[in-house]
Amino acid sequence: MVSCGRRPQSTHRQLESSKIQEAEQVEEIEQRIDPEAMKSEEPEEKPNATRVLALDMILKSLWKISVFLSDFLLEFCQATHHSFTEDGEYVVTPSQQLRDFLLSNLSVTHSLEANGVFDFLVTILELLPLWRSENGEEKSLNSKFEVYEVAKKICNRCKMLTEIPVGRSYGIIVSAFEDLTFEKILKFIRITLMMPCDKEMCGKRNYVERMINELPSVFTLALEWENDESGEEIFATISALATEIDVSAIYKYNGVSKFTKYHLVSMVCLHGGQYSCVAFENRNWVIYFGTENEVIGDWDNVLTSFAKLNIRPTLLFFENVMGRGQIIERD
């Protein structure tokens, strides 16, 4: 009976000793493990293919803008450090270097929200001054797209004049429209902004006069879609689009330049959940999807293709006629 009583006590002591040794081993292992190394072993989120494609098509559209491409190459050539192959070519092309920089600094793991491509463009433009900057000096690649708007309103009731502080933007956003010409849409944008009077006890809503003192090199128009439009509704909107706009139809222009007209040079489009670029080059419109491209032809063929394939233009880049002409002539 006595011997039977001792065996459980011995086994219990052995188990306790074993647990202590195991705990000491675990503690020793944990001390040897580098926490940073453990973090690096965690799986990284993969880039979202659609967002990356949107980035590529935005960049493709930007390369088609003469003033942007000219300034970009000039800035790149002025940099002091370049790597070349034996044949004198860049080891990594300038465009690829910019793409790599943006991929390293953008969040591309999540899909784009509906009509989110304009916000994505703004994020890209905001990053451009940091590309290849030295000693914190900011570059001005994004300044070509900036619009500085001045606004004022006069109350029809109390006659109070209110000047609204200068606001910076990268263009305007327009909802998909029907049964209106493009020119009327632009004028509609100008006259529909209303704000309440700032005077106490008044509050009457009044139209705001929108003005610019300087013309941007590039004017960006973003089209918002519901994504459930029928082919007829898409055709009704795109048929109203034009390849030339006059910004004086949108803003009251107080500057001295007479060249207020802009030509459409490229677009970022959406169809079937994927993004593409449509650009004007060599007197034809060309559609790019990924690394492939196809010649569409003239503008009428563009409209026909958009209607047939339910292609929705989301970003339209218009370049100042005078600026583009000077660069092309100089080149």
N, C-alpha and C positions, 0 to 999 in steps of 0.2 A: 504494500500500500504506500510505503514511504517513497520507494523508487518511482512508483507511478506518479506520485505527486511532484517529483523534481523535474521530470522530463519536460513538461510544459513550460516551467520557469526557464530552463536552459534554452529551449526553442524561442521563447519570447525575447530573451536577451540577445540571441543571434539575429533575430529579425530587426530589433532596434539598432544593433550595431551595423547591420547591412543598410538600413535606411539612412543612418548617419553618414556612412561612407558614400552612398549614392548622392546624397545632398551635397557633400563636399566636392564630389566629382563634377556635378552640375554647376556648382558655383565657380569651380576652377575653369570649366569650359566657357562659361559666360564671361569671365574676366579676360579670356584670351580672344574672344570674338570682338572684332571692330564694329561698332554700331554703324559707322559710315559704310562699311562693306556690306552689312546686312541691308541697308537702304538701297545700295546699288543693285542688289540682286532682285529687288522688287520689279515686276514687269512694268515696262513703260507703256503709256497709252499710245495707241497707234494713231497716226494722222487720219483725219476723216477725208476720204477720197474726194468727195464732192467739194469740200472747202478748199482742198489743195487745187482741184481743177478750177475753181472760181478764182483763186489767186493767179494761176497760170493765164487764164483768159483776161483778167484785169491787166496783168503785165503785158500780154500780147497787144491789148488795146492801147496801152500807154506807149509802146514802141512805135505805134503808127502815128503818134502825135509829133509833128516835126520839131516843135519848140522844146518838148520834153526830151526827145531823143538827142537833139543837138546839145542841150545843156548837160544831159547825163553823160554823154561821151566826153565832153569838154572837161567836166569835173573828174571823170575817171582818169583821163590822160594826164591831168595835173597832179595826180597822186604820185608819190615818190617810189612806191614799192610795187613792182610787177614781176611776175614769173613768166618766162617765155620758153617755148620749145626750141629745138635746134632749127626749126624752120621759121622762127620768128613769130609764131602764133602764141596767143595767150594760153597758158596751161589750163586756166579756167576762164571762160569768156566773161566779159563784163556783165552781160545779162544774167548769166548763171550765178555770178558772185552776188548780185543783188537779190536774186531769188533765194539763194542759200541764207543770206542775211535775214531776209524777211521770215523764212521758215524757222529760223532760230529765235526770232523775237515775237512771233505771232502765236496765238493759241489756235491751233488747227485740229484739235482732237475732237471737236464737237461739230455737228452739222449746222449749216446756216439756217436761221429762222426764216420764215416766209418774209419776203421783201427785205431780207437782211444784207443783201449784197452792197447796198449803198453805205451802210454803217461799216462794213468790212473794208470798203474802199477808203473811207475816212481814216480808219485805223492804219491802213497802209500808208496813206499820205502823211499822217502824223509821225510815222517812223522814218520817213525819207531824210529829214534833216540830220538824223543820227548816223546815216550810212556813210562810212569812210570819213567821219568827222575826226579832226585832229585837235587835241588840246581843248576839247569842249566846244570848238567852233561849229556853229550850225550852218548847214548848207541850205540852199533855197530851192531845191527841186519841187517842193510842194507849193511854193509861192505862185507858180504858174496857174494853179487851180483856185487860188483864193479870191473870194469876192467880198469886198468890204462895203457893206450896205449902210447907208445913212437913212434915217426915217424921221418923219415928223407928222403930226396930226393937229388939225385945227377943229376945235369943237364947234359944231353948228349951233349949239344952244348958248353956251357961255362965251364962245369965241376965244377960249384959252388955247394958246399955242404950246405944244409940248414937243420937244426934240428928244428923240430916242437915241441913246448912245450907239456908236458905231459897232456893228456886229460883223463877225467874220464867218463865212461859210464856204463850202466847196460846191455850191450849186443849189438847185432847187429840186424838190420832190413833187411829182404830179401823179395823181391817181389816173388809172386808165380811163379814157373818155370815149364817148360816142357822139355821132351826129354834130360834131363841131370841127371846124378847120383848125389846123395847128396854130395859125396866127391868132385866131380868136381865143384859143386856149391860153396862149401867152399873155394876151391882154387881160384875160379873165384872172390870171394869177396876179397881175398888177393891181387890179381894182377890188379884189375880194378880201384883202387883209383889213380887218377892223379891230379896233381896240377901244375900251371904255375911256371916257374923259377922266383925267387924274384929279380934277378939282373936286373938293369935298361937297357932297350933297348934289352933285351933277350926275356923273356916271354914264352919260349918254355915249353910245357906241358910235364911233366915227371912222371913216376910211383913213388909212394910213398911206401917206405918199412915200414911196420907196425910191431912193436915189443912190447912184454910185458916182464917184468922182474920177475913178480910174477903171479902165477896161481890163478884165482878166485876160490872160493869154489863152486860157481854155475855159469854156463854160460847160458845166456838167449838168445834164438833166437826168433825173432818176424817175423811172416809171414804176408805180406800184400796181400790182395785179392781185386779184382775188384768188387766182389759180384754179378757178372753176368756170372761167369764161368759155363760151362756145366758140367754134371756129368763126362764126359770123361776128361775134363781139370782138374777137381778136382782130379780125380783118377791118372792122369799123374803126378801131383805134389806130392800127398801123397805117391804114390808108390815109389818115389825116397827118401823119408825120411828114416832115419836110427835111431836105438835106441842107437847108439854109435858114438861119434865124437872125433876127435883129434884136439885140439885147435892149435897145431903146423901147421895144414893145413891152418889156418886163419892168425895166427901171427907168426913171427919169435920169438921163445922163447929163452930168454937169461938166464933163471934161472938154478937151479941145480937139481930140481926134475925131475925124469924120468916118473912120472905119469901124462902125458898130455892128457889122455883119459877120457872122460866123458860119463856117462850113462843117458839116458832119463828117468826121474822119474815121470813127470806129465806134463799135457798140459791144457791150457784153450782153449776151442773150441767154434765155433759159428755155429749155424744151425737154420734156421727158425727165425732169429732175436733174438734168445735166446742163453745164454751162458751156457756152461757145463764144467765139469772138467773130464779129463781122466787121471787115475793114475795107476801106477804099484804097486800092493800089493799082498802079498801071492802068488807070481809067476803067477799072472794073471793081465790082464788089466781090470780096472773097470771104468765105466762111471757114473758120479754123475750129477744129474740135480735137483737142489733145495735140498730137503731132501731125495730124492729117489736115489737109485743106482742099477746098474745091471752089472753083470760080463760079459765081452766081450770074454775073453779068451786070446789066444796068439796074437802076433803082426800081423799075417796074418789076423786074425779075425777083428782086429782093422781096417786095411786097407779096408777090405771088407765092414765093417759097415760104415766107413766114405764115401765110394763111393756110397753105397746104399742109405744113408740118407743125402747125400750132406753136410756132416760135414766138416767144415773148421778149422783146428788147427790154432790158432792165436798166442799163446805164448807157447814155448817149453822150459822146464826147465831141463837142464842137470847138473848132480852133479858129481863132481870129483870122480873118481873110488876109489882112495886111501882114501880120506876123508870119503866117505860113508862107505867103508869097515871097517875103524877103529871104527866108531861110532856104527855100527851094531854089531861088535865083542865085543865092550865094554859093550853095552846094554845087 
